[in-house]
Amino acid sequence: MLVTAKEMLTKAKAGKYAVGQFNINNLEWTKAILQTAQELNSPVILGVSEGAGKYMTGYKTVVGMVNGMLEEMNITVPVALHLDHGSYEGCLKCVEAGFSSIMFDGSHYPIEENVAKTTELIKICEEHHMSLEAEVGAIGGEEDGVIGKGECADPDECKKIADLGVTMLAAGIGNIHGKYPENWEGLSFETLEAISEKTGDMPLVLHGGTGIPADQIKKAISLGVAKINVNTECQLVFAEATRKYIEEGKDLQGKGFDPRKLLLPGTEAIKAIVKEKMELFGSVGKA
């Protein structure tokens, strides 16, 4: 059964580890992430962007698939199904479809409007026993076509949103989505410390987990980050393993063209990345 992200993140923040949010794109992705979480006895958050939700034909399909897998695969670790960078409308659709958690990305609105919309969604989430993530200060890089350069959030604005009663807060600290450019300056721990000081026990979220050096990840966790999002890295290894399989001509041997065989190397590659990340984040054995 799906759970909200509240309890797992409260425990993570108190225990100085982080829970990984791994974005899902299809059945293989979902299965690989759930299998790994179960094997490592780790809580996990399955992230769904609006684009991926559309690709999988809609949020109800996603909920049906994930709930079916939890049952069929006997998954006992805590699993949250979370909308990633949701618009206000997208959030409402996910509430209706049966997600257990949503992220409202109001970072592009003026702070007053971000506050007003977040306040409405907090009420809705409380009624439906869901967790809510809010964002302050745009995260850089590309997210469904929107490109930003890795801004740092204003700690006072973070406090304003945290005080509304959201479950977790994503704040820009120089992190970006996708691959990091050569001239990336690293995370701003100064900003993170200031935000942490003002938001207290609030679990903080680090977006753009692909490509941040391990030592910076560990330092961010020590300063209050309890949720880290990983997406690009899984996509890259999946593509690489699939390319290798085809370049080696394995799809032409026997029934190697069968999608169950064709997509297996990529699926195994995702599992390896998820395992590596769960070990780095410290969530192994914390279910």
N, C-alpha and C positions, 0 to 999 in steps of 0.2 A: 504493500500500500504506500502511495506517495505521502511524504511528510513535508512540512514547510522547512525552510532553511533556518528558522529562528534558533531552535535548540542546538542544532549541529554547529552553528556559528558562534553562539554564546559559549559553548564548551570549548570551541577552537580558540577563541580569543583568550579565555581564561587559561587554557592549557598551552598557550604560545605555539600553536601550529595553525595551519590553514587548510581549508577544504577546497579542493579543486572544482571549478566549474568547467566541464568539458562540453563544447558545443556538439550537437548531433546534426547530421545531415541526411541520414537514411538508416535502414535496418542494421547494416554492418557496423556503422558507427556506434549505434545505441547498444547493440549486443556486445561489442568489444569493451566498451566502457563499463557496462554493468558486470560483465564477467570478471574484469580486473578488480573492480571495487569489492566484489564478493570474495574473490581469492585473497585479497589483501586485507579484508575485514575493515574497509575504510568507508566512511560516509562519502557521498558524492552528489554533485549538482549537475543535472543535464541541462545545458543551455540551448535555447532555440531562438535564433534571430528571426525577425519578421520575414526576411528573404527565404530562410530555410523552411519556415513554417508554410510559406506559400508553395515552395518546391515540393514539400511532402503532402501537398493538396489541401492543407488546412490544419488548424490546431486540434480539431476533433480526431483526425487521423493520428496525429502525434500522440495524443492522450491515450487513444485506443491501443496503439502499438506498445507504448511504454507500460501501461497497466497490464497488458497481456504478457509481456516479457517478465515483469516482476513475479507474476504468478507462475508462468510456465518454467522459468529458470530458478524458482525457489529463492528469490533474492531476499535476504533478511537484513542487509545493511540499510541504513537510512538513505533514501533517494528523494531528492526534490526535483521537480520539473519546473524550469524557470524560463520566463520570457526574457531575452537579452535585448537591451536597448529598445524597449517598447515605446511606441507612440501611445497617446492617451487612448485612442480607439483600439489599438492592438491589445492594450492591457485589458480593456473591457471584454474583448473577444476571448482572451485566455481565461478570464474569470469564469466566463460562461462555459468554456470548453472543458474545464476541470484541471487546469494547471494548479500547482500547489504554491507557486511563487512567481512574482513578476518584477521586472525592473521597468520603472518609468524613467525614461531619459528626457528630462525637461531642461537639460543643460543649455539648450539653444534659446530658451525663453528668457525674458527678463526675470530676475529673481522673484518678483511679486507673483508673476503668473506661474512660475515653477512651484512656488509655495501653495498657491490656491489649488492647482491641479493635484499636487501631491497630497494635500489635506483631504480632498475628495476621495482619492484612491486609498488612503489609510482607512477611512470609514468602510469602504467596500471590502477591503482585504480583511478587516476585523470581522465583518459579518460572515465572510466565507472561510475564515481560519487559514489565511494565506500570509506569506511573508512578502515584504515589499522593499525593493532596493531603489534608492534615488541616486541621481548623479548631479554633482556640482562641478562646473569647469569642464569643458569638453576634453575628452580623451583624444589624443592626436592620432594620426594615421588614417587609414581608410576603414570605414564601417558602413557597409551597404552603400558605397558611393560617396559618402561624406568624408572629406579629407581635412584633418586638423594637424597641428604641428606639435602637440604635446604640451599643453598649457598647464599651469599650476593653479589649483583652485584657491579661492579666498577662504581662509579658515573661519572668518566670521559668517560667511554665507553657508559654510558647511554646518556650523553650529545651528544656524537658523533652520535648516532642513532637518538636521538630526533631532532638534527639539520638538519637531512636529510629531515624532513617534514612529519614524520609519524603522525597519528592522536592521538595515545595513546601508552603508553609504559608499558610493564610488566617487572618489575625488581625484581629479587630475594631479599627478605629482611628476609630470614630465614623461609619463609612460605613453606609448602609442600602440595602435593596433597594427597587425601585420609584421613584416620584417623591419628591423631597426636599421636606419641609415648609418653609414660609416661615421658621420659626424655627430651621432647622438651623444648628448652630454651625461646620460645616466639619470637615475631617479633623484628627485629633490627630497632628501631625508629631512631637511629643514622644514619644508612645507608639511611633510607627513607628521613630524613631531608636533608642529603647531596645531594641526587638525586633530591629532590624537588627544592633545591636551584639552582642546575645547569640546570634544565630543565624548570624552570619558569612556564608558563601557561599550559604546557603539562599535560593532564589528565593521572594519573598513575593507573595501574591495579594491583589488588591483586588477585593472583590465590590461590586456595586451601582454599576457604572461610569456608569449613566445619571444625568446631572444634576450630576456633580461638575465644577466649573469647570476649564477647560483648564490654568490655571496650577497648580492643586492636583494635577492628574493628573501634570503634568511634574515637580513637586517630589517626588511620591510615587515616581516612576520613579527620580529621582536618589538616593533613599534606599533603593533595593533592591527596589521592586515590579517584578516581571518578567512578571506575568500580570494582565490586567484583564478582568473579566467584564462583558459588555454583553448585555442582554436586553430590558428594558422599552422602550428607545428604538426598537429595531427593530419591536416590536409597535405602538407608537404611530404611527410613520410608515406602516406597512403599512395600518393601519386608516384613517388619514387619506386616503391615496391611493385606497383602495378606495371610501371614502365619496364622495370628489370625483367619481370615475368614474361612480358610480351617480346622484349628485345632478345631474350634467350630462346624464343620460339616455343615456350612451354604451352601456349594456347593452341599450338598445332599438333601437340603430342596427345594421342588418345582423345579423351574427352576434356582436354585442357581448356576448351572454349566455354565449358559449363560455367555460368557465373559463380556458382558455389566454389569452383576451383580458381577461377580468374580473380575473384575479389578476396580470396583467402590471404595471400601475402600482405596485401594492404591492411586487412583487418588485424593480422598479427602485428604489423608495424605500429598500428594505433595502440594496441595493448601494451607494447613495449614502452611507448612514450607515456601513456597514462601511468604505468607502474613507476617509471622514472620520476614523474612529477609528484605522485603521491608520496614517494619516499623523500623527495626534496622538501615537500610541504609539511611533512611530519604527520600525515593523517593515517598512516598504516596502523592497523590494530586499534583504531579509535572509534570503531562503529559501536 
